[in-house]
Amino acid sequence: MVYEFKVEPDDLDEAARHIWRLAQENARVISYAQEWLQVEESGGLILTPVLDELQKVCDKLKASYERLGTITDSSSTELTNAGIMYKNTDHATAAALDRAYSAGADK
């Protein structure tokens, strides 16, 4: 069964806006994590190993959210570019591109 691949440029634009908002909110998550998950160094000898591990987890969490922000921002940009391409490409060329992408998905 073959499905027709069809792109609505306005839908791409809307998705790009949602992903861009996600990227912007991600910066707030990083600030929140830095403010509330920062480990205090006054745990004494007994808690030092636990606090050290917790700090490592917090550092990895921050790095992961920074990476997520970069990925979502780049994704938003690419969706916007794809929408522009589909708006500016004539229908015959777009249909040929769609067939090429569909054929590649079957492999």
C-alpha distance (Angstrom), angle and dihedral (degrees) to the residues before:
residue distance angle dihedral
M1 . . .
V2 3.80 . .
Y3 3.77 122.1 .
E4 3.76 123.2 -156.5
F5 3.79 112.0 -116.4
K6 3.78 107.9 -138.9
V7 3.79 129.2 173.0
E8 3.78 125.5 -158.2
P9 3.82 105.9 -158.3
D10 3.80 91.6 -155.9
D11 3.80 89.6 56.7
L12 3.81 89.5 52.5
D13 3.80 89.4 51.0
E14 3.79 91.5 50.7
A15 3.80 92.2 48.4
A16 3.81 89.6 48.7
R17 3.82 90.3 53.5
H18 3.81 91.9 50.6
I19 3.79 92.6 48.5
W20 3.82 91.0 46.1
R21 3.82 89.1 53.9
L22 3.80 88.7 50.4
A23 3.81 89.5 53.0
Q24 3.81 90.3 50.5
E25 3.81 92.5 48.6
N26 3.78 88.9 49.9
A27 3.81 89.9 67.8
R28 3.80 88.6 57.4
V29 3.81 90.3 52.1
I30 3.80 90.4 54.5
S31 3.81 91.3 50.6
Y32 3.80 90.7 47.9
A33 3.80 92.4 49.8
Q34 3.79 92.1 48.7
E35 3.79 91.6 50.0
W36 3.80 100.1 43.8
L37 3.79 104.9 26.3
Q38 3.79 98.9 46.7
V39 3.79 107.5 124.9
E40 3.79 118.8 -129.2
E41 3.80 116.3 -131.0
S42 3.82 94.4 -141.8
G43 3.79 98.6 87.8
G44 3.77 97.1 114.0
L45 3.79 126.1 -133.2
I46 3.78 95.5 -58.7
L47 3.81 95.9 55.2
T48 3.80 98.3 34.7
P49 3.84 95.7 94.1
V50 3.81 91.3 47.9
L51 3.79 92.7 46.8
D52 3.80 91.3 47.4
E53 3.81 91.0 54.3
L54 3.79 91.6 45.2
Q55 3.80 89.7 52.5
K56 3.81 90.1 51.8
V57 3.80 89.9 52.5
C58 3.81 90.9 48.4
D59 3.80 90.9 50.4
K60 3.82 91.2 50.6
L61 3.80 90.5 47.5
K62 3.79 90.7 52.9
A63 3.81 91.9 48.5
S64 3.81 91.0 48.5
Y65 3.80 92.5 51.6
E66 3.79 91.3 46.9
R67 3.81 89.0 53.2
L68 3.80 91.1 46.4
G69 3.81 89.2 52.5
T70 3.79 91.3 52.4
I71 3.80 92.8 47.5
T72 3.80 95.2 47.4
D73 3.80 92.2 46.5
S74 3.81 91.2 50.3
S75 3.80 90.8 46.0
S76 3.79 90.7 53.1
T77 3.79 90.8 51.3
E78 3.81 92.5 49.3
L79 3.81 92.9 48.1
T80 3.79 89.3 51.1
N81 3.81 90.1 49.8
A82 3.81 91.1 48.6
G83 3.80 90.4 51.3
I84 3.80 90.6 51.0
M85 3.80 90.5 48.7
Y86 3.80 92.5 51.3
K87 3.82 91.5 47.0
N88 3.80 92.5 50.2
T89 3.80 98.9 40.2
D90 3.77 118.0 88.6
H91 3.79 116.3 -116.5
A92 3.81 95.8 -109.8
T93 3.80 92.5 54.0
A94 3.80 91.0 43.7
A95 3.81 90.7 52.0
A96 3.82 90.4 51.0
L97 3.82 90.5 50.2
D98 3.80 91.1 47.8
R99 3.81 91.1 51.8
A100 3.80 90.3 49.3
Y101 3.82 92.0 51.1
S102 3.81 91.5 45.9
A103 3.81 91.5 50.2
G104 3.80 90.5 50.7
A105 3.80 91.3 52.4
D106 3.80 90.9 58.6
K107 3.80 92.4 62.1
